[in-house]
Amino acid sequence: MDSPGRRREGTDGWMPVFATAAGIAALLLAPVGTFESEPWWPSWADRLFALSAIGLDKAVHAGLFALFAWTLLRSPMRAVRHGLGLILGLATLYGGLLEFVQLYIPGRDCDIFDLTADVVGAAIVVIAFRRARSRNATTTHR
């Protein structure tokens, strides 16, 4: 039985990463207008997404990929937690793949600024993690 503070090394520890990646893909690859006809989609959301011209779209991209980077940092693979550049690389590859696939989805387009927002979101989490880790290292060595 696993102790509460110990990470699982099997597939259970990877489920948040897979679920986050699948959720991001579902949101970013859905054809435009997919959710508008759903009964659970609130009418105010249409007005909110209309504000994307002032950067809401990029903020959503950054937030989704910040979450993706955070789930990678919480994954059981030690190399991912210590190779922070690897996380940025994975976020860049995954974001680039999703942008490429959007070329073939009606109402979607490939946008380099979306990819940039993806990488910025992941970078914010990586930088925060690195700072927290270095701060913890200096306080434990005193």
C-alpha positions as protocol buffer text, in pm:
chain_id: "A"
residue {
  index: 1
  type: MET
  ca { x: 0 y: 0 z: 0 }
}
residue {
  index: 2
  type: ASP
  ca { x: 128 y: 347 z: -88 }
}
residue {
  index: 3
  type: SER
  ca { x: 206 y: 594 z: 184 }
}
residue {
  index: 4
  type: PRO
  ca { x: 18 y: 927 z: 153 }
}
residue {
  index: 5
  type: GLY
  ca { x: 325 y: 1133 z: 58 }
}
residue {
  index: 6
  type: ARG
  ca { x: 466 y: 885 z: -192 }
}
residue {
  index: 7
  type: ARG
  ca { x: 399 y: 915 z: -565 }
}
residue {
  index: 8
  type: ARG
  ca { x: 265 y: 619 z: -754 }
}
residue {
  index: 9
  type: GLU
  ca { x: 496 y: 497 z: -1028 }
}
residue {
  index: 10
  type: GLY
  ca { x: 226 y: 321 z: -1230 }
}
residue {
  index: 11
  type: THR
  ca { x: -28 y: 462 z: -1472 }
}
residue {
  index: 12
  type: ASP
  ca { x: -240 y: 606 z: -1188 }
}
residue {
  index: 13
  type: GLY
  ca { x: 10 y: 888 z: -1140 }
}
residue {
  index: 14
  type: TRP
  ca { x: -12 y: 974 z: -1509 }
}
residue {
  index: 15
  type: MET
  ca { x: -392 y: 994 z: -1524 }
}
residue {
  index: 16
  type: PRO
  ca { x: -403 y: 1369 z: -1438 }
}
residue {
  index: 17
  type: VAL
  ca { x: -156 y: 1438 z: -1721 }
}
residue {
  index: 18
  type: PHE
  ca { x: -359 y: 1235 z: -1970 }
}
residue {
  index: 19
  type: ALA
  ca { x: -689 y: 1386 z: -1852 }
}
residue {
  index: 20
  type: THR
  ca { x: -551 y: 1740 z: -1876 }
}
residue {
  index: 21
  type: ALA
  ca { x: -409 y: 1678 z: -2224 }
}
residue {
  index: 22
  type: ALA
  ca { x: -741 y: 1528 z: -2339 }
}
residue {
  index: 23
  type: GLY
  ca { x: -939 y: 1819 z: -2192 }
}
residue {
  index: 24
  type: ILE
  ca { x: -715 y: 2074 z: -2362 }
}
residue {
  index: 25
  type: ALA
  ca { x: -750 y: 1892 z: -2693 }
}
residue {
  index: 26
  type: ALA
  ca { x: -1129 y: 1876 z: -2656 }
}
residue {
  index: 27
  type: LEU
  ca { x: -1151 y: 2249 z: -2591 }
}
residue {
  index: 28
  type: LEU
  ca { x: -902 y: 2364 z: -2852 }
}
residue {
  index: 29
  type: LEU
  ca { x: -1005 y: 2125 z: -3129 }
}
residue {
  index: 30
  type: ALA
  ca { x: -1383 y: 2158 z: -3101 }
}
residue {
  index: 31
  type: PRO
  ca { x: -1531 y: 2319 z: -3413 }
}
residue {
  index: 32
  type: VAL
  ca { x: -1643 y: 2678 z: -3358 }
}
residue {
  index: 33
  type: GLY
  ca { x: -2001 y: 2687 z: -3228 }
}
residue {
  index: 34
  type: THR
  ca { x: -1987 y: 2338 z: -3080 }
}
residue {
  index: 35
  type: PHE
  ca { x: -2091 y: 2440 z: -2730 }
}
residue {
  index: 36
  type: GLU
  ca { x: -2329 y: 2725 z: -2817 }
}
residue {
  index: 37
  type: SER
  ca { x: -2625 y: 2495 z: -2885 }
}
residue {
  index: 38
  type: GLU
  ca { x: -2575 y: 2290 z: -2569 }
}
residue {
  index: 39
  type: PRO
  ca { x: -2834 y: 2347 z: -2295 }
}
residue {
  index: 40
  type: TRP
  ca { x: -2561 y: 2375 z: -2029 }
}
residue {
  index: 41
  type: TRP
  ca { x: -2371 y: 2647 z: -2222 }
}
residue {
  index: 42
  type: PRO
  ca { x: -2468 y: 2980 z: -2062 }
}
residue {
  index: 43
  type: SER
  ca { x: -2558 y: 3270 z: -2290 }
}
residue {
  index: 44
  type: TRP
  ca { x: -2313 y: 3499 z: -2107 }
}
residue {
  index: 45
  type: ALA
  ca { x: -2029 y: 3273 z: -2222 }
}
residue {
  index: 46
  type: ASP
  ca { x: -2089 y: 3377 z: -2583 }
}
residue {
  index: 47
  type: ARG
  ca { x: -2044 y: 3742 z: -2483 }
}
residue {
  index: 48
  type: LEU
  ca { x: -1738 y: 3653 z: -2276 }
}
residue {
  index: 49
  type: PHE
  ca { x: -1572 y: 3469 z: -2563 }
}
residue {
  index: 50
  type: ALA
  ca { x: -1652 y: 3762 z: -2791 }
}
residue {
  index: 51
  type: LEU
  ca { x: -1402 y: 3956 z: -2579 }
}
residue {
  index: 52
  type: SER
  ca { x: -1121 y: 3741 z: -2718 }
}
residue {
  index: 53
  type: ALA
  ca { x: -1011 y: 4039 z: -2925 }
}
residue {
  index: 54
  type: ILE
  ca { x: -875 y: 4193 z: -2604 }
}
residue {
  index: 55
  type: GLY
  ca { x: -673 y: 3888 z: -2508 }
}
residue {
  index: 56
  type: LEU
  ca { x: -910 y: 3651 z: -2332 }
}
residue {
  index: 57
  type: ASP
  ca { x: -832 y: 3379 z: -2586 }
}
residue {
  index: 58
  type: LYS
  ca { x: -459 y: 3407 z: -2513 }
}
residue {
  index: 59
  type: ALA
  ca { x: -522 y: 3408 z: -2139 }
}
residue {
  index: 60
  type: VAL
  ca { x: -725 y: 3086 z: -2177 }
}
residue {
  index: 61
  type: HIS
  ca { x: -442 y: 2927 z: -2376 }
}
residue {
  index: 62
  type: ALA
  ca { x: -186 y: 3032 z: -2115 }
}
residue {
  index: 63
  type: GLY
  ca { x: -404 y: 2902 z: -1832 }
}
residue {
  index: 64
  type: LEU
  ca { x: -464 y: 2566 z: -1998 }
}
residue {
  index: 65
  type: PHE
  ca { x: -95 y: 2510 z: -2062 }
}
residue {
  index: 66
  type: ALA
  ca { x: -4 y: 2629 z: -1712 }
}
residue {
  index: 67
  type: LEU
  ca { x: -233 y: 2352 z: -1588 }
}
residue {
  index: 68
  type: PHE
  ca { x: -68 y: 2108 z: -1829 }
}
residue {
  index: 69
  type: ALA
  ca { x: 279 y: 2201 z: -1700 }
}
residue {
  index: 70
  type: TRP
  ca { x: 163 y: 2171 z: -1340 }
}
residue {
  index: 71
  type: THR
  ca { x: 25 y: 1820 z: -1399 }
}
residue {
  index: 72
  type: LEU
  ca { x: 356 y: 1724 z: -1562 }
}
residue {
  index: 73
  type: LEU
  ca { x: 542 y: 1854 z: -1257 }
}
residue {
  index: 74
  type: ARG
  ca { x: 315 y: 1638 z: -1039 }
}
residue {
  index: 75
  type: SER
  ca { x: 371 y: 1330 z: -1257 }
}
residue {
  index: 76
  type: PRO
  ca { x: 564 y: 1030 z: -1122 }
}
residue {
  index: 77
  type: MET
  ca { x: 852 y: 1059 z: -1368 }
}
residue {
  index: 78
  type: ARG
  ca { x: 1150 y: 1210 z: -1186 }
}
residue {
  index: 79
  type: ALA
  ca { x: 1311 y: 1327 z: -1512 }
}
residue {
  index: 80
  type: VAL
  ca { x: 1009 y: 1544 z: -1587 }
}
residue {
  index: 81
  type: ARG
  ca { x: 1023 y: 1713 z: -1247 }
}
residue {
  index: 82
  type: HIS
  ca { x: 1396 y: 1779 z: -1270 }
}
residue {
  index: 83
  type: GLY
  ca { x: 1413 y: 1854 z: -1642 }
}
residue {
  index: 84
  type: LEU
  ca { x: 1215 y: 2176 z: -1645 }
}
residue {
  index: 85
  type: GLY
  ca { x: 1326 y: 2241 z: -2002 }
}
residue {
  index: 86
  type: LEU
  ca { x: 1162 y: 1911 z: -2093 }
}
residue {
  index: 87
  type: ILE
  ca { x: 829 y: 2043 z: -1968 }
}
residue {
  index: 88
  type: LEU
  ca { x: 862 y: 2354 z: -2184 }
}
residue {
  index: 89
  type: GLY
  ca { x: 956 y: 2133 z: -2477 }
}
residue {
  index: 90
  type: LEU
  ca { x: 654 y: 1907 z: -2424 }
}
residue {
  index: 91
  type: ALA
  ca { x: 423 y: 2208 z: -2393 }
}
residue {
  index: 92
  type: THR
  ca { x: 566 y: 2355 z: -2713 }
}
residue {
  index: 93
  type: LEU
  ca { x: 532 y: 2029 z: -2905 }
}
residue {
  index: 94
  type: TYR
  ca { x: 180 y: 1962 z: -2778 }
}
residue {
  index: 95
  type: GLY
  ca { x: 68 y: 2320 z: -2842 }
}
residue {
  index: 96
  type: GLY
  ca { x: 222 y: 2312 z: -3190 }
}
residue {
  index: 97
  type: LEU
  ca { x: 51 y: 1983 z: -3268 }
}
residue {
  index: 98
  type: LEU
  ca { x: -287 y: 2120 z: -3159 }
}
residue {
  index: 99
  type: GLU
  ca { x: -238 y: 2436 z: -3364 }
}
residue {
  index: 100
  type: PHE
  ca { x: -144 y: 2228 z: -3670 }
}
residue {
  index: 101
  type: VAL
  ca { x: -451 y: 2005 z: -3633 }
}
residue {
  index: 102
  type: GLN
  ca { x: -671 y: 2317 z: -3612 }
}
residue {
  index: 103
  type: LEU
  ca { x: -585 y: 2385 z: -3977 }
}
residue {
  index: 104
  type: TYR
  ca { x: -820 y: 2098 z: -4066 }
}
residue {
  index: 105
  type: ILE
  ca { x: -1109 y: 2190 z: -3835 }
}
residue {
  index: 106
  type: PRO
  ca { x: -1390 y: 2412 z: -3966 }
}
residue {
  index: 107
  type: GLY
  ca { x: -1386 y: 2756 z: -3807 }
}
residue {
  index: 108
  type: ARG
  ca { x: -1042 y: 2706 z: -3650 }
}
residue {
  index: 109
  type: ASP
  ca { x: -706 y: 2834 z: -3762 }
}
residue {
  index: 110
  type: CYS
  ca { x: -342 y: 2789 z: -3678 }
}
residue {
  index: 111
  type: ASP
  ca { x: -221 y: 3087 z: -3475 }
}
residue {
  index: 112
  type: ILE
  ca { x: 141 y: 3141 z: -3371 }
}
residue {
  index: 113
  type: PHE
  ca { x: 22 y: 3374 z: -3095 }
}
residue {
  index: 114
  type: ASP
  ca { x: -185 y: 3091 z: -2945 }
}
residue {
  index: 115
  type: LEU
  ca { x: 127 y: 2874 z: -2942 }
}
residue {
  index: 116
  type: THR
  ca { x: 321 y: 3159 z: -2782 }
}
residue {
  index: 117
  type: ALA
  ca { x: 53 y: 3188 z: -2511 }
}
residue {
  index: 118
  type: ASP
  ca { x: 75 y: 2810 z: -2454 }
}
residue {
  index: 119
  type: VAL
  ca { x: 450 y: 2829 z: -2398 }
}
residue {
  index: 120
  type: VAL
  ca { x: 421 y: 3138 z: -2176 }
}
residue {
  index: 121
  type: GLY
  ca { x: 163 y: 2963 z: -1956 }
}
residue {
  index: 122
  type: ALA
  ca { x: 389 y: 2660 z: -1915 }
}
residue {
  index: 123
  type: ALA
  ca { x: 692 y: 2884 z: -1857 }
}
residue {
  index: 124
  type: ILE
  ca { x: 518 y: 3070 z: -1573 }
}
residue {
  index: 125
  type: VAL
  ca { x: 462 y: 2743 z: -1388 }
}
residue {
  index: 126
  type: VAL
  ca { x: 816 y: 2619 z: -1458 }
}
residue {
  index: 127
  type: ILE
  ca { x: 970 y: 2945 z: -1334 }
}
residue {
  index: 128
  type: ALA
  ca { x: 750 y: 2946 z: -1023 }
}
residue {
  index: 129
  type: PHE
  ca { x: 843 y: 2584 z: -953 }
}
residue {
  index: 130
  type: ARG
  ca { x: 1214 y: 2654 z: -1000 }
}
residue {
  index: 131
  type: ARG
  ca { x: 1199 y: 2953 z: -765 }
}
residue {
  index: 132
  type: ALA
  ca { x: 1007 y: 2760 z: -501 }
}
residue {
  index: 133
  type: ARG
  ca { x: 1252 y: 2471 z: -526 }
}
residue {
  index: 134
  type: SER
  ca { x: 1556 y: 2697 z: -494 }
}
residue {
  index: 135
  type: ARG
  ca { x: 1396 y: 2883 z: -204 }
}
residue {
  index: 136
  type: ASN
  ca { x: 1332 y: 2552 z: -28 }
}
residue {
  index: 137
  type: ALA
  ca { x: 1689 y: 2441 z: -92 }
}
residue {
  index: 138
  type: THR
  ca { x: 1834 y: 2757 z: 63 }
}
residue {
  index: 139
  type: THR
  ca { x: 1612 y: 2739 z: 373 }
}
residue {
  index: 140
  type: THR
  ca { x: 1695 y: 2373 z: 440 }
}
residue {
  index: 141
  type: HIS
  ca { x: 2072 y: 2431 z: 419 }
}
residue {
  index: 142
  type: ARG
  ca { x: 2080 y: 2706 z: 682 }
}
